[in-house]
Every structure is written in C-alpha cells, then in structure tokens.
C-alpha cells in the first residue's frame, strides 16, 4: 500500500482527539471540561482503532517478527538499572557510594539497551533469511 | 549620657527624621537634576533639523513619565531601566530562538543528502512536517508538562504565571515530576514572558524530534512518523525537560542531596540531543534495517547518499544555528552573568572545529581517506557534545570535549552498525545519542567554576564545578542524569513506539521501500527529471522477495 485517504482521516481524527483531550485537561475543574476530556479520550480511542483497522492494508513489510517476551525483558532490565541508581541515592549518603550505584545502574541499563534489545529485535531480521 | 526612655525615644526620633530628611533632600536633588536634564534635552525644533551622528537621539526625554505635571522622576528612570533589561533579554532570547528554528533547514539537508534520490521528497517532508507536529503537541500540552512549574527566571521578568509543579515527597524531600500550567498558553499564562520562553523552548524540542527522522529514514511510514512525533513532543521530551529545566527532581539533586548544583545541562546535550538520539535508537530497533543494509553473515553494506553538497551545507546551517542554541540558553544578554554569551559562542565554535578534526583525522588514518560525511558528523558531534558544558567551561575544555566527540562519533557509528546491527542512515544515534551523553558527562569533568549566573545554579550557591576543578559530586549528578536518559527516556520511547508498532506499524511495505518512498508515500518524486541508475545488486528485488517471505 502507500499513503491513503483513510490514513489522512485517521490522523485528522487523532489530532482532534488529542486537542479535545488537552482542552478537557485544561478545564478539568469545570463540568464542561470533564465532558471534553471524556469526549477527547473517546475520539482518541476511535482513531487508534482506525489505525489498527487500516494497518493490514500496508502489505508485506521487510521485517521479521520480534519476540515480545524478550523485548519486555530488555525493557525491564533497562528500567531496572535506572531504579537501582535511584535506590542507591537513598541507600547511601556519601558521594562515592552514590556515584558507584549510579554507575552500576547505568551498566545494568546498558546491558538491556546494547545487548538484549538488539538481540530481540534482530532475532528474525530479514538479512538472516 | 542618655539613660531615660523619653530621652532615648527623642534621640531615635531625631535620627529617623534626620535620615528621612536626608533621603528627602537627596531625592529632591535627584529630581531637580532629572528636571534639569529634561530641560536641557534637544528640543523638537533641534531634532527636526536631523541627527546624522546620533548624539541627539535617545535622551531623558524618551523616558516615559508617570505624571506629566511632576515630570521625570527617579522612579520613572528606575522603571525604564528595568524595562530595558527585560527588553534586551526578550530580544536576545527571541533572536537566538529564530536561529535555532532555522536549524530545521540544516537537518533537512543533512538527512536528505545522506539518503537516496528515491526517498528525497519523503525525507525532506519528514523534516518539514516535524515542525508542525512538534509545535502543535507542545502548545497543546508539552510546554505545560515541561515548563509549567518553571517560575522564577529573573531574566524574563520572573515567569510567575508558570507556578504549578506537581511534586512528590520521597525520602523526606520534595521532588518535582511534571508541570501543570500553560496548556494552550491561555488564562494567566497568556503573558509576554511566557510567550518568549515558549518560543525558545519549542524550537529546542523540535530539534530533538527531528533527530529521530534521520535514523528511521528510507523506510518509516509517514503516518506513523507524524503520530510518533506528536507524542514525543507532547510527552517524551517534556517529561525529561521538566526534570532538568522545569523545576524537576534532576535539577534538585543539588539542593536535596548536595550533589553539586544538581543535574546541569546548559543548552541540552541531554535534554535535546540524547533524548532525540535515544528515541532514534528505540524506533530504529523496532523498525528494522533497510533492505540490503546487512548481508546474511551480518556484515553491513554502505548505502551511499545522493547529495554530499547538501550534507555539508546543511552542517554549516546547523553550525550557524548553534550560535542561537548555546549562547541563547542564557535567556538574556543583560545581567546575571549573561555577558558570558561571547565565551559560550567561542566554546561552541571551538568544539565544532576540533570535532571536525577528530573525525576527519580518525577516518583519514583508519580508512585512508578524509571522509566527507563523517567530517560533517564530526562537526555535529563536537557541537552536540559542547551543548551541555558550553556555559560552564573554558576554551581549552571546549576544544578537548569537541575533539573527543569527533573520534567518539566514528567509533560509535561502527559499533551501532557492526555490533548492534542497527541501521542508521545518517548516524543520528551516534551524533546525538552517544555524543549527547558524552556532553552531559563532560560537565561533571570540565566545568571550571568560573561562570556566575546570578551567584547560583539550580538553587545552589556558587558556580558549576567539575571533577577536574575539585567537585566530584557534580560528576555524580551528571551520571544520574545519564542513567535517567538511558534507563527511563529510552525505555519510555521504546514502549511508546512499540505500542505504535502494534496499532499503526512503523514500516512501509517492502514494495514501497524498493520503489522509493517518494511516490507511494508522498505522491511525487523529489527530483522528477532525474534519470535513475540501477541500484547495486544487494539492493535488488530478490532481496525483497526473501524479506517478504520471512515476514
């Protein structure tokens, strides 16, 4: 497929939904704001469903299926490293200790970013065919 | 001696009356001088004769008076001085913001030049449209999230309407998480100072968004690019932006935990470039490499861009715009240490220069030729790396930071391509991600403690000082910032775009990719009169058939 009228309509609806949602948030203390927020979220949901409906029309793409489980593990490890660094801020009080925890946490995150996620995303890469 | 209470009272009253009389006398003298000055100012008749030398234009007569009967007073003059300070800072911030906006043209040329002819329209259009996508999202909600609690900037009049920061209490301290004021720039945020800071911050945000288009060029569906960019402008960028610049927890690491001056990022190596580069990595991982980029054994093929002149001219446009990016981040040219704008500009130039040399010489030695595209990337790497430390370092530090960035970008490009097997047509992940993180780290190393922006930074008294000048705690704060960029921002972007992959799909069809995105996605060729030559064998149709079979 390619760009189509349906894509344009869906994107237009998405922008309307986002605008209405933000307007609702802006006026959320009032009744009309709450209605606007609800309406905006509904329109956003409809636009996402539209996107989902027209997605298969794109046709075959040159990318293999990426294992969701492995990607989830990669993300969790990446976030986990960050949380380790934050936890270290509370656990120790000295600069040296906090720096050590920060470096350790960064190293854990990098394992996720540099090793696990690329391995997951390239597991069924087209060039391996 | 005066011992009795009435006597003490009498003495105090005498002193007060004398002092107020002195002040009154001084005020009367000042007012008399002002009136004399006003009387001596060039008359209308004098000015009507013309003023070729400029000595008669701009006098005390131009000071607005609050009471025409009383004439010009000290209060009138004081008010005008205050207005002048704010006006100078407004003009400075806006003009530098305009320069940063022009960087969009530079990014467009660099990226399109490094892509193939058949994708030129699409690549240019992504860089063109990202401006609108980002601006809308930022106006709707992004600015509020990032800067909604940023009140207190004296350079722009205080920004007092931006007085809403959502905070959490943790470990006995208060930490800012996101802002709440400024949606649609309406209500009490319809304010002259808020407008200035909105424009300036918006063009920075757009720089981050446009970085992603480079890494995902030649196979990114235009629809998904639009949606992804809107969401990045609304949420991804503003969240980290708030933590670093908008009164959030990263900046408060100094006041809350005594870690230097908190996370310091003068103009955005982390906030802008690393956020953009890491998001680019996240999307590039999900979208996959271009057809023909890697061989079956995993070795990469070079897919040559179509216009190196556009690349190098684009780099110069970016370098020019960077004079707005870094010096403009003082948010003023008057008071509070803002006269460092010259130092910041020179630091920026120097780092770009040594970055160019770093990449050029590295490639010349290792590959035998001074590679043009890597030289351009070396310039950009130096500029990216100096962005965070530019306001805090001296010229020697700037030169070293740039040189290291120039070499680092070459190593990173090879690593990302050969080890991680991520396809990045323009090197955006390395230029902005890797060198952005290096820039953040270099603040903690090279900040020399000589800057003075109003006597404090992030609410901590003193100047930003790095490890080499005696403060290891600043380095700790920077590493926590790097950890947040890698651990949170990358993950947030990855999950967000993973959801977009489920709902929209990021990639165009194999058929569109081989044909070139210009016609299927944009409906028009970038260069309709060009005669296309056949592409190299590794990019031909059989590759696509095999690719489609796998999918």
Interface residues (C-beta under 8 A of the other chain):
Chain A: X1 X2 X3 X7 X10 X11 X14 X15 X18 X19 X22 X23 X25 X26 X48 X51 X52 X55 X58 X59 X60 X61 X62 X63 X64 X65 X66 X71 X75 X78 X79 X80 X81 X82 X83 X85 X86 X89 X90 X95 X96 X98 X99 X102 X103 X105 X106 X109 X110 X113 X114 X117 X118 X121 X122 X124 X125 X126 X127 X128 X129
Chain B: X136 X137 X140 X141 X170 X171 X183 X184 X186 X187 X219 X221 X222 X223 X226 X227 X230 X234 X257 X259 X281 X285 X286 X287 X288 X289 X291 X293 X294 X295 X296 X298 X419 X420 X421 X422 X472 X473 X475 X476 X479 X480 X482 X483 X484 X486 X487 X488 X490 X491 X494 X495 X498 X502 X503 X504 X505 X507 X508 X509 X510 X511 X512 X513 X519 X520 X521 X522 X523 X544 X546 X547 X548 X549 X550 X551
